[in-house]
Amino acid sequence: MFILSMEMILDANKLERKLKYPEDFINKIIHGDCLELIKLIPDNSIDAVFTDPPYGLNKEGITGDADLSLFYNILPECYRVLKDNSFFITFFSTKFLPQLFKNNPFNYFWQIVLFCPEGKVKSPIGYTKFMSCFIFKKGSPKVIRRNKDIFVDTPGKMVEPDEGYIDHPTPKPKHFIKEILKMFTQENDLILDPFIGSGSTAIACLQLNRRFIGFEIEEKYCYIAVNRINKILSGFKPNKINEKKTEL
Ligand SMILES: C[S@@+](CC[C@H](N)C(=O)[O-])C[C@H]1O[C@@H](n2cnc3c(N)ncnc32)[C@H](O)[C@@H]1O
């Protein structure tokens, strides 16, 4: 086990020197604009992208959520930095699903559904009770571990049962992220999340012995992410009884 400290946040705007790849990037939360930061990552150097971008829902507290322009701008950069034969994995809005396939350099692979029995997101048909995670591919990557494509969880309350309240508008359940990472990545792989928010992808990576690179534009979310990581890695024992089940 290793303990990360607050120094793992690098502030791209305040740093007096240029960020160096890979030493300033791996297992770091970098405060800055992902569209700038990703340009510092060399071509074909990332094993998988796992992300949860702003996708046009105008969610309060999420920068860049007015439209899909951020997503469209980061897509070609993600393609560039990903190794050949790798996966690009992203949560996306059901409302704007057709737009996911426009201007998209990746090939569609599969969809994985997170069923949320307590979900109460308004939709034209009443309440939506699922969210989707889309798997795209660059080249012909192999699935590492076969699993199912529907999981169940209770996101939307900004609470992780083993951590308590997460002070971010849209934290995603790390148990679900871990299930997906186990399917599409291997130990020691390097996973990029350009929109890391409260750090769920980083925690999932560290708990599964994957390396991560996380970008986040809001400083307060960077601190939340690092606090979560420190708490988990410093020996904080999740309550097994309360741990979320992702079985359906
Ligand atoms: C949907 S949230 C991600 C939540 C994350 N999956 C979690 O579990 O906490 C999207 C995040 O992208 C960040 N963001 C928006 N524009 C950004 C940009 N240009 N560069 C980096 N991060 C950005 C937002 O501040 C927000 O925290």
The ligand as a Tripos MOL2 file, in Angstrom:
@<TRIPOS>MOLECULE
LIG
   27    29     1     0     0
SMALL
NO_CHARGES

@<TRIPOS>ATOM
      1 C1        -19.5290   14.4560  -14.7360 C.3       1 LIG1
      2 S1        -18.2320   15.1010  -13.8010 S.3       1 LIG1
      3 C2        -17.2000   13.7170  -13.4630 C.3       1 LIG1
      4 C3        -17.5610   13.0500  -12.1560 C.3       1 LIG1
      5 C4        -16.6720   11.8720  -11.8180 C.3       1 LIG1
      6 N1        -16.9110   10.7390  -12.6610 N.3       1 LIG1
      7 C5        -16.8190   11.4410  -10.3740 C.2       1 LIG1
      8 O1        -17.0800   10.2620  -10.0970 O.co2     1 LIG1
      9 O2        -16.7050   12.3040   -9.4990 O.co2     1 LIG1
     10 C6        -17.3070   15.9780  -15.0040 C.3       1 LIG1
     11 C7        -16.1490   16.7620  -14.4140 C.3       1 LIG1
     12 O3        -15.4290   17.3980  -15.4780 O.3       1 LIG1
     13 C8        -14.8920   18.6170  -14.9650 C.3       1 LIG1
     14 N2        -14.5300   19.4610  -16.1120 N.ar      1 LIG1
     15 C9        -15.3370   20.2550  -16.8730 C.ar      1 LIG1
     16 N3        -14.6300   20.8590  -17.8350 N.ar      1 LIG1
     17 C10       -13.3400   20.4360  -17.7050 C.ar      1 LIG1
     18 C11       -12.1360   20.6950  -18.4250 C.ar      1 LIG1
     19 N4        -12.1090   21.5170  -19.4950 N.pl3     1 LIG1
     20 N5        -10.9960   20.0910  -18.0140 N.ar      1 LIG1
     21 C12       -11.0070   19.2440  -16.9390 C.ar      1 LIG1
     22 N6        -12.1110   18.9740  -16.2140 N.ar      1 LIG1
     23 C13       -13.2670   19.5440  -16.6100 C.ar      1 LIG1
     24 C14       -16.0210   19.1510  -14.0980 C.3       1 LIG1
     25 O4        -15.5450   20.1010  -13.1700 O.3       1 LIG1
     26 C15       -16.5560   17.8670  -13.4530 C.3       1 LIG1
     27 O5        -15.9720   17.6500  -12.1790 O.3       1 LIG1
@<TRIPOS>BOND
     1     1     2 1
     2     2     3 1
     3     2    10 1
     4     3     4 1
     5     4     5 1
     6     5     6 1
     7     5     7 1
     8     7     8 2
     9     7     9 1
    10    10    11 1
    11    11    12 1
    12    11    26 1
    13    12    13 1
    14    13    14 1
    15    13    24 1
    16    14    15 ar
    17    14    23 ar
    18    15    16 ar
    19    16    17 ar
    20    17    18 ar
    21    17    23 ar
    22    18    19 1
    23    18    20 ar
    24    20    21 ar
    25    21    22 ar
    26    22    23 ar
    27    24    25 1
    28    24    26 1
    29    26    27 1
@<TRIPOS>SUBSTRUCTURE
     1 LIG1         1 GROUP 0 **** ****
